Amino acid sequence: MFPSPGPRRPVALVVAVVAAALGLTGCSVDASQQKPESKNFRYAGTALKLTTHEVATDLVAADRKDIKVTRWFDAAAGSEHLTWTLKGDTLDIDAGCSGIALCDAKFRVEVPRGIAVIKDGRKTGLTGKK
C-alpha cells in the first residue's frame, strides 16, 4: 500500500566504516604509554585561569618560577587538535580528535607556589598564599 522507505545502506555503510577503522587500530590508545612533550610559559601573575576542555589534567604547585605543561597524547584515528597557549592570565590546553576518532590525552600543569588557580571556572586548592 505504502512505498518502502528504501534500503538502509547509508547507516550500514557508516557502521562498516567505523568497525573497520576500529579494527585496524586495535581499539587501544593509551596516552600514559606515550613519550611526553613539555612546554614552559613565563608567568609573573598571582592568579591563573586554566581551561582544560575536560581533558584529564593534574594540577601541581611546584618550586618553580614559570608554568610547565606536560602533555601525553596518543591517537590512532581522527583529526588531531592540540593546543597549549597562555594569553594574559588564561592558560588554554586541549588535546583530542574529531571525526571517526580514537585518541587519549592527559596533561600535568605545574605552577609556581603562591599562584591562585581557577580550573575550568572553579576554584582549586591552590591559593595565592605561600
C-alpha positions in Angstrom: 0.0 0.0 0.0 2.7 2.5 1.0 6.1 2.6 -0.7 9.0 1.2 1.2 11.4 3.7 2.7 14.2 2.1 0.7 17.3 0.3 1.7 19.2 1.4 4.8 22.6 1.3 3.1 24.0 4.7 4.4 23.6 3.5 8.0 25.1 0.1 7.3 28.0 1.8 5.4 28.8 4.1 8.3 28.7 1.2 10.7 31.0 -0.8 8.5 33.5 2.0 8.1 33.6 2.6 11.9 34.0 -1.1 12.6 36.8 -1.3 10.0 38.6 1.8 11.4 38.5 0.4 14.9 39.6 -3.0 13.8 42.6 -1.6 12.1 43.7 0.4 15.2 43.2 -2.5 17.6 40.8 -0.2 19.6 43.5 0.7 22.1 45.2 4.1 22.7 46.8 5.0 25.9 48.3 8.4 26.4 50.3 7.3 29.5 52.3 5.0 27.3 53.5 7.8 25.1 56.6 9.9 25.4 55.6 13.2 27.0 56.0 16.7 25.4 56.6 19.7 27.6 56.3 23.5 27.2 57.2 26.2 29.7 55.5 29.6 30.0 56.9 32.7 31.7 54.3 34.0 34.1 54.5 36.8 36.6 50.9 37.0 37.7 49.4 36.0 41.0 46.3 34.3 39.7 45.8 31.9 36.7 42.7 30.8 34.8 43.2 27.2 33.4 40.9 25.9 30.7 41.2 22.2 30.1 38.3 21.4 27.8 37.6 18.4 30.0 40.9 16.7 29.2 42.3 14.9 32.2 44.7 17.3 33.9 46.8 17.1 37.1 47.5 20.5 38.7 50.5 20.8 40.9 52.1 23.6 42.9 55.8 23.4 42.4 59.0 25.2 43.4 59.5 27.0 40.0 59.2 30.5 38.6 57.4 29.5 35.3 54.5 27.3 34.4 55.4 23.9 33.0 52.8 22.0 30.9 53.4 18.3 30.1 51.2 16.6 27.6 50.8 12.9 26.9 48.9 12.1 23.7 48.1 9.0 21.7 45.9 8.8 18.6 45.0 6.0 16.2 42.3 7.7 14.2 40.7 11.1 13.6 41.9 14.6 13.0 44.1 15.7 15.9 43.8 19.1 17.6 46.4 20.0 20.1 46.5 23.4 22.0 48.6 24.9 24.8 48.6 28.7 24.8 49.0 31.3 27.5 47.2 34.6 26.8 47.2 37.1 29.6 46.1 35.2 32.7 44.5 32.3 30.8 46.2 29.0 30.1 44.3 27.1 27.4 45.1 23.4 27.0 43.4 20.9 24.8 44.1 17.6 23.1 41.7 15.5 21.2 40.4 14.1 17.9 37.4 14.7 15.7 35.7 12.8 13.0 35.9 9.0 13.3 38.3 9.3 16.2 40.2 7.2 18.7 42.6 9.1 20.9 43.6 9.6 24.5 45.3 12.6 26.3 46.3 13.8 29.7 48.2 16.9 31.0 50.2 17.9 34.0 50.4 21.6 34.8 53.0 22.7 37.3 52.5 26.3 38.6 54.7 28.3 41.0 53.7 28.1 44.6 51.6 31.0 45.6 49.6 31.4 42.4 45.8 31.1 42.8 44.4 28.8 40.1 40.8 28.7 38.7 40.4 25.5 36.7 37.5 25.4 34.3 35.7 28.2 36.2 36.1 26.5 39.6 38.5 27.4 42.5 41.2 24.8 43.2 43.1 24.0 46.3 46.0 26.1 45.0 45.8 29.6 46.5 47.8 32.8 46.3 49.3 32.2 49.7 52.8 30.8 50.1 
